[in-house]
Amino acid sequence: MTDNTKIENKIDNKVEQTTTNIRNYSKVILKKDSDFAIVESYKSTRTNIEYALNTEEGCKKIIFTSAMPAEGKSTSCINLAITFALTGERVLLIDGDLRKPKIHRNLNLENKTGFSNYLAGFASLDEIIQHDKEHGFDVISSGQIPPNPSELLSSAKMKSAMEELSQKYDYIFVDAPPVNIVSDAVSMSKFVTGVVVIVKENFTTHDALKKCISSLEFANARILGFMLNGVVASEGYYSKYYKYKYKYKYGYKYGYGSKGYGYGGYKYAYKYAEAAKNAEEDKK
């Protein structure tokens, strides 16, 4: 069996859940009066994740990522955190996208100090944890955008954070950057229980998804499943899925040098660089 065939079979076998097509769905956060079909789709996804991890003991740590930007991973991650919190689980949501963070904006939280500050050694975990009273779970925002996110997210401090936080929560959800754009999600995968890949219908190309899966498997990441966003409930998605012909230029817009990702203006930038050097030494 060829590698491509294996990957296509994996896609077929691991698609866990579809969500109803929503206009401007990327900004929809579940509320008490949210559409019934939308709420139920996330509850079904919750059930699938629980089933995939039913043999795991202790804290379940899950990365939510995608192949490309704009597939709805941040909103999906938030909505699933809300859905799990409704069952009484102790949930922590971490914004692990230190390049283009969204969690704090979507939840109207502060972001003066966050995950990057902890990883660089400028704050403790207790100092960066916020509680979202409206939705009933805790949040760690991204913090200041550092010049060296990949080094920080693969450091000994990252491992230490996951170990310490696992003692306090039942579930830890990490919103991570797209796999095909930067290596952050792949680097973090060694610290978590598994990975859920968000896929957007009529947007994610089949080749892009295959590349994403290959990168995760090369790092021995445990792929729990795929969550399809933007699927019209009345339409079958398998027949359409392999017919995607869309092409996108997505490398530069999510990388270094892009406007909006600059690291100038942060007076602690040199300290982040020093922290990265120390992180590299920790791994030796």
C-alpha positions in Angstrom: 0.0 0.0 0.0 1.4 3.4 -0.9 1.8 6.2 1.6 -0.8 8.2 -0.3 -3.3 5.4 -0.1 -2.6 5.0 3.6 -3.2 8.7 4.2 -6.5 8.7 2.2 -7.7 5.7 4.2 -6.7 7.5 7.4 -8.8 10.5 6.3 -11.8 8.2 5.6 -11.5 6.4 8.9 -10.8 9.3 11.2 -13.3 12.0 10.1 -15.0 12.4 13.5 -17.7 15.1 13.0 -19.2 17.6 10.7 -20.5 21.0 11.8 -23.4 22.9 10.4 -22.6 25.5 7.8 -22.7 28.9 9.5 -22.5 32.3 7.9 -19.3 34.0 9.3 -19.0 30.8 11.4 -15.4 31.7 12.4 -16.9 34.4 14.8 -19.7 32.3 16.2 -19.1 31.5 19.9 -21.7 29.2 21.6 -24.2 30.9 23.8 -27.5 29.8 25.5 -29.5 30.9 22.6 -27.3 29.4 19.9 -28.8 27.4 17.1 -29.8 23.9 18.3 -28.1 22.2 15.3 -24.8 24.0 16.0 -24.9 23.2 19.7 -25.7 19.5 19.0 -22.8 19.2 16.5 -20.3 20.3 19.1 -21.8 18.0 21.7 -21.4 15.1 19.2 -17.8 16.1 18.7 -17.4 16.1 22.4 -18.7 12.6 22.6 -16.3 11.5 19.8 -13.3 12.9 21.6 -14.4 11.3 24.9 -14.7 8.0 23.1 -11.3 8.3 21.4 -9.7 8.9 24.9 -11.9 6.6 27.0 -8.9 4.5 28.0 -6.8 7.4 29.0 -6.4 8.3 32.7 -5.7 11.7 34.1 -5.7 14.9 32.2 -6.4 14.8 28.5 -4.2 17.3 26.6 -5.4 18.1 23.0 -3.9 20.3 20.3 -6.3 21.8 17.8 -4.7 22.7 14.6 -5.3 22.8 10.8 -3.4 22.4 7.6 -3.8 26.1 6.6 -5.0 29.4 8.2 -8.6 30.4 8.3 -10.1 27.0 8.8 -11.9 27.8 12.0 -9.6 26.1 14.5 -9.7 28.9 17.1 -13.4 29.1 17.2 -13.8 25.3 17.2 -11.4 25.1 20.1 -13.3 27.7 22.1 -16.7 26.1 21.4 -15.4 22.7 22.4 -14.0 24.1 25.6 -17.5 25.6 26.3 -19.1 22.3 25.5 -16.8 20.3 27.8 -17.2 22.8 30.6 -21.0 22.3 30.5 -20.5 18.8 31.7 -18.6 19.9 34.8 -15.1 19.1 33.5 -12.3 21.3 34.6 -11.1 22.8 31.3 -8.2 25.0 30.5 -7.8 26.6 27.0 -4.3 27.7 26.0 -3.6 30.0 23.1 -0.6 28.3 21.7 -0.6 30.5 18.6 2.1 32.9 19.6 2.2 34.4 16.1 -1.4 35.3 15.4 -3.4 34.9 18.6 -7.2 35.1 18.7 -8.4 33.5 21.8 -8.3 36.6 24.0 -10.1 38.7 21.4 -12.8 36.2 20.9 -13.4 35.9 24.6 -12.8 39.6 25.4 -10.0 38.8 27.8 -6.8 40.6 28.7 -3.5 39.7 27.0 -0.9 41.8 28.6 0.7 38.8 30.2 0.3 35.2 28.9 1.8 32.0 27.7 4.8 33.5 26.0 5.7 35.4 29.2 5.7 32.2 31.2 7.7 30.3 28.6 10.3 33.0 28.5 10.6 33.0 32.3 8.9 36.3 33.1 5.7 35.0 34.8 4.4 32.0 36.7 1.5 29.9 35.6 -0.7 31.2 38.4 0.0 34.8 37.1 -1.2 34.0 33.6 -4.4 31.9 34.2 -7.6 33.8 33.7 -11.1 32.5 34.4 -13.9 33.0 31.9 -16.9 33.4 34.2 -19.4 33.5 31.3 -18.3 30.1 29.9 -17.0 28.4 33.0 -13.4 27.5 32.1 -9.9 28.8 32.5 -7.8 30.5 29.8 -4.2 31.2 29.2 -3.9 33.9 26.5 -0.8 34.0 24.2 0.9 37.0 25.9 3.3 39.3 24.0 4.3 38.1 20.5 7.9 36.8 20.9 10.6 36.7 18.2 11.1 32.9 18.8 7.8 31.1 19.2 9.0 27.7 17.9 11.9 27.6 20.4 9.7 28.6 23.3 7.0 26.0 22.4 9.5 23.2 22.2 11.4 24.1 25.3 11.7 22.4 28.7 9.4 25.1 30.1 6.6 23.9 27.8 7.0 20.4 29.0 7.0 21.6 32.6 3.8 23.7 32.0 1.9 20.7 30.6 3.0 18.5 33.6 2.0 21.1 36.2 -1.3 22.1 34.6 -2.2 18.4 34.2 -2.6 18.2 38.0 -5.3 20.8 38.0 -7.5 20.1 35.0 -9.4 17.3 33.3 -8.9 18.7 29.8 -6.3 21.1 28.4 -7.1 22.4 24.9 -4.2 24.1 23.0 -5.0 26.3 19.9 -2.0 25.8 17.7 -0.9 27.4 14.3 -1.4 25.6 11.0 0.9 22.6 10.5 1.8 23.4 6.9 2.8 27.0 7.8 5.1 26.7 10.8 6.4 23.8 12.9 4.8 24.9 16.3 2.0 22.4 16.4 4.3 19.5 15.5 6.8 20.6 18.1 4.1 20.8 20.8 2.6 17.4 19.9 5.1 15.5 22.0 3.7 17.2 25.1 0.1 16.3 24.6 -2.3 13.3 24.5 -3.4 13.8 20.9 -4.2 16.2 18.0 -7.4 17.1 16.4 -7.1 18.6 12.8 -9.7 21.1 11.8 -10.7 21.0 8.1 -12.8 23.5 6.2 -15.0 22.3 3.4 -14.4 23.9 0.0 -11.2 25.4 1.3 -8.7 22.8 2.5 -7.1 21.0 -0.4 -6.6 17.3 -0.3 -2.8 17.8 -0.9 -2.6 20.3 2.0 -4.3 17.8 4.3 -2.0 15.0 3.2 1.0 17.2 3.9 -0.4 18.0 7.4 -1.0 14.4 8.3 2.5 13.4 7.1 4.2 16.1 9.2 2.3 15.0 12.3 2.9 11.3 11.8 6.6 12.0 11.1 6.7 13.4 14.7 4.8 10.4 16.0 1.9 12.6 16.9 -1.3 10.8 17.8 -4.1 12.1 15.5 -7.4 11.7 17.3 -9.5 12.7 14.3 -10.6 15.4 11.9 -13.4 17.9 12.4 -15.0 19.3 9.3 -16.1 22.9 9.4 -18.6 24.6 7.1 -20.4 21.4 5.9 -23.9 21.9 4.7 -25.8 19.3 6.7 -28.0 18.2 3.7 -25.0 17.5 1.5 -22.7 14.4 1.6 -19.2 15.5 2.3 -17.1 12.5 1.2 -18.1 12.8 -2.5 -17.2 16.5 -2.5 -14.2 16.2 -0.3 -11.9 14.7 -2.9 -13.0 17.1 -5.6 -11.4 20.2 -4.1 -9.7 22.2 -6.8 -9.0 25.3 -4.8 -5.5 26.7 -4.6 -4.2 29.2 -2.1 -1.0 31.0 -1.5 -0.6 30.6 2.3 3.1 30.5 3.1 4.1 34.1 3.3 1.0 35.4 5.0 1.6 33.3 8.1 5.3 33.5 8.3 8.0 35.9 9.4 8.2 39.2 7.7 4.5 39.5 7.2 2.8 42.7 8.2 1.0 42.0 11.5 3.5 39.5 12.6 6.3 41.9 13.3 8.1 41.7 16.6 9.4 45.2 16.7 8.2 47.5 19.5 8.4 45.0 22.3 10.9 46.2 24.8 11.4 42.7 26.1 12.4 41.3 22.7 16.0 40.8 23.6 15.0 38.9 26.7 12.9 36.5 24.7 16.0 35.8 22.5 18.0 35.1 25.6 15.2 32.8 26.9 15.3 30.9 23.6 19.0 30.4 24.0 18.5 29.1 27.5 15.7 26.8 26.2 18.1 25.3 23.7 20.6 24.7 26.4 18.0 23.0 28.5 17.4 20.5 25.7 21.0 19.5 25.4 
